[in-house]
Amino acid sequence: MDDLKKIAEKVTKHIGKHDRLIELFDMKVQESAPGYAKVSMKVGDNHLNAAQLCHGAALFALADVAFALAVNCYGQMALAIEASMNYFRPVKPGEVVVAICKELFQGRRTGSYQAVVSNEEGKKVAFFKATAFRINEKPVEKQPVSGE
């Protein structure tokens, strides 16, 4: 197994354990690698807005988790300095949505990423874009975690 793959596995495990939204929103990390991630979520009652549709914030969170995995799987801690989302169609309770995040550009300190959120039929539900900034040289899994 090459070094980047080992790093990505460690980072994925660390984020899966410490990013509380993954469990709270019942997200499933399907794939992760440097510059790429795929995360899914079945829309339940805890994701609904007053219109009884998936809340836009839940879709944003799904795409943001995919972004966090894609950008941090290099092993160096990075955070979003800009993120936005466009919504195309509503998502109903019981539907499964998938966010696939891909790297567009990775420089020494910043990177650009995009994620497409699709439903089970493969129809695009939302589009997310974000800019990442590498905050330090310390590996992700060595970052301090509250409560430990």
C-alpha positions as CSV (number, residue, x, y, z in Angstrom):
1,M,0.0,0.0,0.0
2,D,1.5,3.3,-1.0
3,D,2.0,6.2,1.5
4,L,-0.8,8.4,0.2
5,K,-3.3,5.6,0.5
6,K,-2.2,4.9,4.1
7,I,-2.5,8.6,5.0
8,A,-6.0,8.8,3.4
9,E,-7.2,5.7,5.4
10,K,-5.9,7.3,8.7
11,V,-7.5,10.6,7.9
12,T,-10.8,9.0,6.9
13,K,-10.9,7.1,10.2
14,H,-10.0,10.2,12.2
15,I,-12.7,12.3,10.5
16,G,-15.2,9.5,10.7
17,K,-14.6,9.3,14.5
18,H,-14.4,13.1,15.3
19,D,-16.7,14.8,12.8
20,R,-20.0,14.7,14.8
21,L,-22.2,15.5,11.8
22,I,-21.4,12.2,10.1
23,E,-23.1,10.3,12.9
24,L,-25.8,13.0,13.7
25,F,-26.9,13.0,10.0
26,D,-26.4,9.3,9.5
27,M,-23.9,9.8,6.6
28,K,-21.9,7.0,5.1
29,V,-18.4,7.5,3.8
30,Q,-18.3,5.3,0.6
31,E,-14.9,6.3,-0.8
32,S,-12.1,8.7,0.1
33,A,-8.7,9.5,-1.4
34,P,-6.6,12.6,-1.8
35,G,-8.7,15.0,-3.8
36,Y,-11.8,12.8,-4.0
37,A,-14.6,11.6,-1.7
38,K,-18.0,10.1,-2.0
39,V,-20.5,10.3,0.9
40,S,-24.1,9.3,1.1
41,M,-27.1,10.0,3.3
42,K,-30.6,8.6,3.5
43,V,-33.0,11.5,4.2
44,G,-34.9,10.9,7.4
45,D,-37.1,13.0,9.7
46,N,-34.1,14.6,11.3
47,H,-33.2,16.2,7.9
48,L,-36.5,17.7,7.1
49,N,-37.5,21.4,7.0
50,A,-41.0,22.9,7.6
51,A,-42.0,22.0,4.0
52,Q,-41.3,18.3,4.9
53,L,-38.4,18.2,2.4
54,C,-34.7,17.8,3.0
55,H,-33.3,20.9,4.6
56,G,-30.7,22.7,2.4
57,A,-28.4,22.8,5.4
58,A,-28.4,19.0,5.5
59,L,-27.4,18.8,1.8
60,F,-24.7,21.4,2.4
61,A,-23.4,19.4,5.4
62,L,-23.3,16.3,3.2
63,A,-21.2,18.1,0.5
64,D,-19.1,19.7,3.2
65,V,-18.2,16.3,4.7
66,A,-17.2,15.0,1.3
67,F,-15.1,18.2,0.8
68,A,-13.4,17.7,4.2
69,L,-12.4,14.2,3.3
70,A,-11.2,15.1,-0.2
71,V,-9.1,18.0,1.0
72,N,-7.7,16.4,4.2
73,C,-6.9,13.0,2.8
74,Y,-3.5,14.4,1.8
75,G,-2.7,14.3,5.5
76,Q,-2.2,18.1,6.1
77,M,-5.0,19.9,8.0
78,A,-7.0,22.2,5.7
79,L,-10.3,24.1,6.3
80,A,-12.7,25.9,4.0
81,I,-12.2,29.7,3.6
82,E,-15.2,29.9,1.2
83,A,-18.0,27.6,0.3
84,S,-21.3,28.0,-1.5
85,M,-24.1,25.8,-2.8
86,N,-26.8,26.0,-5.5
87,Y,-29.9,23.9,-5.1
88,F,-31.6,22.4,-8.2
89,R,-34.5,20.2,-7.0
90,P,-36.1,19.1,-3.7
91,V,-35.3,15.9,-1.9
92,K,-38.1,13.9,-0.3
93,P,-37.9,11.8,2.9
94,G,-36.6,8.3,2.3
95,E,-34.4,9.4,-0.7
96,V,-30.7,8.6,-0.7
97,V,-28.5,11.4,-1.8
98,V,-24.8,11.1,-2.7
99,A,-22.2,13.9,-2.7
100,I,-19.1,13.3,-4.9
101,C,-16.4,15.8,-4.3
102,K,-13.5,16.3,-6.7
103,E,-10.4,18.5,-6.6
104,L,-10.2,21.1,-9.3
105,F,-6.8,22.6,-8.2
106,Q,-4.4,22.1,-5.4
107,G,-1.6,24.6,-4.7
108,R,0.8,24.7,-1.9
109,R,-1.6,26.4,0.5
110,T,-5.0,26.6,-1.2
111,G,-7.2,24.3,-3.3
112,S,-10.4,24.5,-5.2
113,Y,-13.0,21.7,-4.9
114,Q,-16.5,21.0,-6.3
115,A,-19.1,18.5,-5.2
116,V,-22.2,17.4,-7.0
117,V,-25.1,16.0,-4.9
118,S,-27.3,13.6,-6.8
119,N,-30.4,11.5,-5.9
120,E,-30.9,7.7,-6.5
121,E,-31.9,8.3,-10.1
122,G,-28.6,10.1,-10.7
123,K,-30.4,13.5,-11.1
124,K,-28.4,16.5,-9.8
125,V,-29.9,17.9,-6.6
126,A,-27.3,20.5,-5.7
127,F,-23.8,21.9,-6.6
128,F,-21.2,22.8,-4.0
129,K,-17.9,24.6,-4.5
130,A,-15.3,25.5,-1.9
131,T,-11.8,26.9,-1.5
132,A,-9.6,25.2,1.1
133,F,-6.6,26.7,3.0
134,R,-3.9,24.5,4.5
135,I,-3.6,25.8,8.1
136,N,-0.4,24.1,9.1
137,E,2.0,21.2,8.4
138,K,0.7,19.0,11.3
139,P,-0.9,15.8,10.0
140,V,-4.7,15.7,10.5
141,E,-4.7,12.7,12.8
142,K,-2.2,14.5,15.1
143,Q,-4.5,17.5,15.6
144,P,-5.8,18.1,19.2
145,V,-9.3,16.8,19.8
146,S,-11.5,18.1,22.6
147,G,-12.4,15.5,25.2
148,E,-9.3,13.4,24.6
